[in-house]
Amino acid sequence: DSGVTQTPKHLITATGQRVTLRCSPRSGDLSVYWYQQSLDQGLQFLIQYYNGEERAKGNILERFSAQQFPDLHSELNLSSLELGDSALYFCASSKIGTGVSHTIYFGEGSWLTVV
Amino acid sequence: GQNIDQPTEMTATEGAIVQINCTYQTSGFNGLFWYQQHAGEAPTFLSYNVLDGLEEKGRFSSFLSRSKGYSYLLLKELQMKDSASYLCAVRGVGGGATNKLIFGTGTLLAVQP
């Protein structure tokens, strides 16, 4: 158990709909990351938040948005869903800084299936 | 730009040794990580290198050459449970305190009896 908690674990929804994925980071971690993993692709970095502020942005679609709340939990909002959005979405957390103590730890992921 | 290359698949025999290579080209470098991922599960941290050389951790070792943009993960005394994907990831140098990791597509290792 990495200490990163994600809900829901599985989600099936229709095209055009909107879903929210939730993440609680490890205790003491201020930084949260979102990654997408599709069957035919590796882990793709979407976005990072640090203590409530956006820090880095990757290949995140405009239909997707995220935020980090004062209690440090984060939500990833996916809207106008398409079949190609079906993937495993991981949340990860870390402390900020260099060194092995700032390793990124992953949650169990949220399986999203768009039908 | 950033590019991380690993072999797509490898096969090895139980009890043997296997080396998984990773080459990278990134705009900055602040450490290289190896993760293990079983199908449908979370990636789990295996090893970290930031300086050149070999880091050993039980049956797993990882090597880094920054000048060559090259790393490998060495798995000894292979067990069936080592069948998984092994992900190489580079932590770049970014402004604004970002620690994000950029991952390769992973190497699927199959351990056979």
Interface residues (C-beta under 8 A of the other chain):
Chain A: S2 S31 Y33 Y35 Q41 G42 L43 Q44 F45 Q48 Y50 R55 A56 G58 L88 F90 S94 I96 G97 T98 G99 V100 H102 T103 I104 Y105 F106 G107 E108 G109 W111
Chain B: N30 G31 F33 G40 E41 A42 P43 T44 F45 Y48 V50 L87 A89 R91 G94 G96 A97 T98 N99 K100 L101 I102 F103 G104 T105 G106
